[in-house]
Amino acid sequence: MTFGVPPPKTLPRNPLNIPGFSPILPPAAPEERTT
């Protein structure tokens, strides 16, 4: 059930607000910012 699909969705959104999480998803930050 909670294999790890819901957590990854909340992670990419957190890095945008937290600069410390940016390093975790470098390619996800610029892609989400452009949207």
N, CA, C and O atoms as a GROMACS GRO file, in nm:
protein
  140
    1MET      N    1   0.084  -0.119   0.000
    1MET     CA    2   0.000   0.000   0.000
    1MET      C    3   0.089   0.127   0.000
    1MET      O    4   0.088   0.206  -0.094
    2THR      N    5   0.165   0.142   0.109
    2THR     CA    6   0.254   0.260   0.114
    2THR      C    7   0.395   0.219   0.072
    2THR      O    8   0.488   0.221   0.153
    3PHE      N    9   0.410   0.184  -0.053
    3PHE     CA   10   0.541   0.137  -0.101
    3PHE      C   11   0.640   0.253  -0.107
    3PHE      O   12   0.761   0.233  -0.090
    4GLY      N   13   0.589   0.372  -0.132
    4GLY     CA   14   0.680   0.488  -0.143
    4GLY      C   15   0.637   0.577  -0.258
    4GLY      O   16   0.716   0.658  -0.307
    5VAL      N   17   0.512   0.562  -0.300
    5VAL     CA   18   0.464   0.647  -0.409
    5VAL      C   19   0.416   0.782  -0.357
    5VAL      O   20   0.444   0.886  -0.418
    6PRO      N   21   0.344   0.783  -0.245
    6PRO     CA   22   0.295   0.908  -0.187
    6PRO      C   23   0.408   0.996  -0.132
    6PRO      O   24   0.404   1.118  -0.151
    7PRO      N   25   0.507   0.938  -0.065
    7PRO     CA   26   0.619   1.016  -0.010
    7PRO      C   27   0.696   1.092  -0.118
    7PRO      O   28   0.725   1.210  -0.099
    8PRO      N   29   0.730   1.028  -0.228
    8PRO     CA   30   0.806   1.095  -0.336
    8PRO      C   31   0.731   1.215  -0.390
    8PRO      O   32   0.793   1.311  -0.437
    9LYS      N   33   0.601   1.211  -0.385
    9LYS     CA   34   0.522   1.325  -0.438
    9LYS      C   35   0.534   1.445  -0.346
    9LYS      O   36   0.534   1.560  -0.392
   10THR      N   37   0.544   1.419  -0.216
   10THR     CA   38   0.552   1.530  -0.120
   10THR      C   39   0.696   1.580  -0.110
   10THR      O   40   0.720   1.694  -0.070
   11LEU      N   41   0.791   1.495  -0.147
   11LEU     CA   42   0.933   1.533  -0.138
   11LEU      C   43   0.968   1.642  -0.241
   11LEU      O   44   1.030   1.742  -0.205
   12PRO      N   45   0.930   1.622  -0.366
   12PRO     CA   46   0.962   1.720  -0.471
   12PRO      C   47   0.900   1.856  -0.441
   12PRO      O   48   0.952   1.959  -0.484
   13ARG      N   49   0.790   1.857  -0.368
   13ARG     CA   50   0.723   1.984  -0.337
   13ARG      C   51   0.793   2.053  -0.219
   13ARG      O   52   0.795   2.176  -0.211
   14ASN      N   53   0.850   1.975  -0.130
   14ASN     CA   54   0.920   2.031  -0.014
   14ASN      C   55   1.049   2.104  -0.054
   14ASN      O   56   1.076   2.214  -0.006
   15PRO      N   57   1.127   2.042  -0.140
   15PRO     CA   58   1.255   2.102  -0.184
   15PRO      C   59   1.233   2.242  -0.240
   15PRO      O   60   1.318   2.329  -0.225
   16LEU      N   61   1.120   2.263  -0.304
   16LEU     CA   62   1.092   2.395  -0.362
   16LEU      C   63   1.085   2.500  -0.252
   16LEU      O   64   1.129   2.613  -0.269
   17ASN      N   65   1.029   2.460  -0.137
   17ASN     CA   66   1.016   2.553  -0.024
   17ASN      C   67   1.141   2.552   0.063
   17ASN      O   68   1.179   2.654   0.122
   18ILE      N   69   1.206   2.435   0.070
   18ILE     CA   70   1.326   2.423   0.152
   18ILE      C   71   1.451   2.409   0.064
   18ILE      O   72   1.461   2.316  -0.016
   19PRO      N   73   1.544   2.501   0.079
   19PRO     CA   74   1.668   2.499   0.000
   19PRO      C   75   1.757   2.380   0.038
   19PRO      O   76   1.840   2.337  -0.042
   20GLY      N   77   1.739   2.328   0.157
   20GLY     CA   78   1.820   2.215   0.203
   20GLY      C   79   1.782   2.087   0.130
   20GLY      O   80   1.864   1.995   0.118
   21PHE      N   81   1.658   2.081   0.082
   21PHE     CA   82   1.612   1.959   0.013
   21PHE      C   83   1.640   1.967  -0.137
   21PHE      O   84   1.625   1.869  -0.209
   22SER      N   85   1.681   2.083  -0.182
   22SER     CA   86   1.708   2.104  -0.325
   22SER      C   87   1.811   2.002  -0.376
   22SER      O   88   1.792   1.942  -0.482
   23PRO      N   89   1.919   1.984  -0.302
   23PRO     CA   90   2.025   1.891  -0.345
   23PRO      C   91   1.973   1.750  -0.366
   23PRO      O   92   2.031   1.674  -0.443
   24ILE      N   93   1.864   1.716  -0.299
   24ILE     CA   94   1.810   1.581  -0.311
   24ILE      C   95   1.748   1.561  -0.450
   24ILE      O   96   1.760   1.454  -0.510
   25LEU      N   97   1.682   1.664  -0.500
   25LEU     CA   98   1.619   1.654  -0.633
   25LEU      C   99   1.656   1.775  -0.718
   25LEU      O  100   1.575   1.865  -0.737
   26PRO      N  101   1.778   1.777  -0.770
   26PRO     CA  102   1.825   1.890  -0.850
   26PRO      C  103   1.747   1.907  -0.980
   26PRO      O  104   1.709   2.019  -1.015
   27PRO      N  105   1.722   1.797  -1.052
   27PRO     CA  106   1.649   1.804  -1.180
   27PRO      C  107   1.500   1.830  -1.159
   27PRO      O  108   1.432   1.875  -1.251
   28ALA      N  109   1.450   1.801  -1.041
   28ALA     CA  110   1.307   1.817  -1.014
   28ALA      C  111   1.276   1.962  -0.977
   28ALA      O  112   1.166   2.010  -1.001
   29ALA      N  113   1.373   2.031  -0.920
   29ALA     CA  114   1.352   2.170  -0.878
   29ALA      C  115   1.329   2.262  -0.999
   29ALA      O  116   1.229   2.334  -1.003
   30PRO      N  117   1.419   2.260  -1.096
   30PRO     CA  118   1.405   2.345  -1.216
   30PRO      C  119   1.282   2.309  -1.299
   30PRO      O  120   1.219   2.396  -1.358
   31GLU      N  121   1.250   2.184  -1.302
   31GLU     CA  122   1.134   2.139  -1.383
   31GLU      C  123   1.003   2.186  -1.320
   31GLU      O  124   0.910   2.226  -1.390
   32GLU      N  125   0.997   2.179  -1.186
   32GLU     CA  126   0.874   2.219  -1.116
   32GLU      C  127   0.862   2.371  -1.115
   32GLU      O  128   0.752   2.426  -1.113
   33ARG      N  129   0.974   2.437  -1.118
   33ARG     CA  130   0.975   2.584  -1.113
   33ARG      C  131   0.924   2.641  -1.245
   33ARG      O  132   0.856   2.745  -1.247
   34THR      N  133   0.955   2.575  -1.353
   34THR     CA  134   0.913   2.623  -1.485
   34THR      C  135   0.762   2.608  -1.502
   34THR      O  136   0.698   2.686  -1.574
   35THR      N  137   0.705   2.510  -1.437
   35THR     CA  138   0.562   2.487  -1.451
   35THR      C  139   0.489   2.603  -1.387
   35THR      O  140   0.366   2.606  -1.387
   0.00000   0.00000   0.00000
